[in-house]
Amino acid sequence: MGEEVKDKILREVRKDFLQEQLLSGKRFDERALDEWRPVEVQKGVITTAEGSALANIGGSKVVAAVKFDVMTPFPDRPDEGAFITNAEFVPMASPGFEPGPPNENCIELARVVDRGIRSSEVIDVTRFFLEEGKVLGLFLDLWILDHKGNLTDTAALAACAALLDTKLPKVENGKIIRGQGTQSMEMKYKPLTTTFIKVANNFLLDASHDEEYAKDMSFTVGTVEGMVSSIQKSGQGGLSKDEVMNCVDVALKKSDELRRYL
Amino acid sequence: MGKMPGIVLFKDGKRLDGRGPHDLRKLHIEAGVLEEADGSAYVEWGGNKIIVGVYGPRECIPKHFSDPYKAILKVRYVMSPFASADDHGRSGPNRRSIEISKVLKEAFEHVVLTNQFPRTQIEVYIEVLQAEGGTRVASLTAAAVALADAGIPMRDIISAVAVGKIDGTLVVDLGKNEDNFGESDVPIAITHRDKEIVLLQMDGLLTKEQLEEDIQAAIDASEQVYQEQARALKNSYEKGERGKLKM
């Protein structure tokens, strides 16, 4: 549908209002700048998948599902399996989402979540080798069902919970026997993301949909326990080195609060 | 369709999962599970988990699709790639889901008072998150609740159920194995007050008498489906809270 004129006007009005609020140190919902909205995680919601979870941050809802298939390995990595992440902005999630192939925001989200998990090395793709020419592929699907802002952190939380819920499938004669896996993924970390938006030189953690309308840019820090595993600066605005380091500092602390729900 | 060697679907008056011929699988519906959508519903029906979001009536895009006399309905039924117990599927619509979307849309065109909203569109988005046979009737049942939850005026509410034949016996609400290996599958959608049939498909091989029996069995069973739809809507109004999704 694209952005209508009324959306553009609304964005400007919201921006003005939020900036005014922020001068007195307040957000739309009276939260502190570094405060999460209510968080809920439910694991094992999809029994047709090898692992799954529903995550809810402040009303944003994402179902993550992990499924394995037998596939041929990539030619340059013949003894490794694959890890493939795909996000879908399901059109019911927002009046602005349209049916059709994933747009750039959707692809960015999938890739940011993917990078955070991949670089933390929690998925050992060498365990996915079956026999010559046959490996397991791990498909991580992120289904965005309700958009109340901060989809990246909600999707990353759902993804991490789904991976923790995952059982490696039982394989016999090069075929997966569904529903009989017992081995867990043995993850050494819990990779998550922490996203800030910048509005008039303030950095807001876990922005709501309304706040996102007013953002100059957003900054996502992927973390594991005590370390940074990925970063994505997104949107037009810029930020200083000090601001980057400050965000990383807050992200390392605040992501641990999310880990308690896992 | 076709026999699966070595599996008896019906024995001693009981089906594979222990149900009698006229028993429905466990059915639970929640209305208003999403915050952003104008109306929504979540259904768990046996092993099916389906979520529906409704938007509208709102401006019709693209404009040349709009009808100066009524709202147009758009229904999109899709199955997620993780919905089946088999391999990871592909996302997005395919030939099967496009046909299902079409027959579901036509069922709702019969009851939604589209003439009250000229030049607009009403969108119904159906996402099958987990499938275990009978997804089209479960989708339709949930979509009816989501439309009502969105406050869209309808002449009647639609309830749907599949009826079929396994090992020569008429059974109601087929599960996945009964659907795949039974002898016939008849999904039917019925309006509650007028008992009009607004969706009817069939495959398999039935006599005229068996088909009539099937339709009557569906009309009878749809009453139970209706009761759950009504309960879900009432419950959502009584509670007055939106956006709570438990799977």
Interface residues (C-beta under 8 A of the other chain):
Chain A: M1 Q42 V45 I46 T47 T48 A49 S52 L54 N56 G59 K61 V63 A65 V66 K67 F68 D69 N86 E88 V90 P91 M92 A93 S94 P95 P99 P101 G137 F139 D141 W143 L145 D146 H147 K148 R178 G179 H209
Chain B: L34 E35 E36 A37 S40 G47 K49 I51 V52 G53 V54 Y55 R58 I61 R76 S80 P81 F82 A83 S84 A85 D86 D87 H88 S91 G92 E123 Y125 E127 L129 Q130 A131 G243 L245 K246 M247
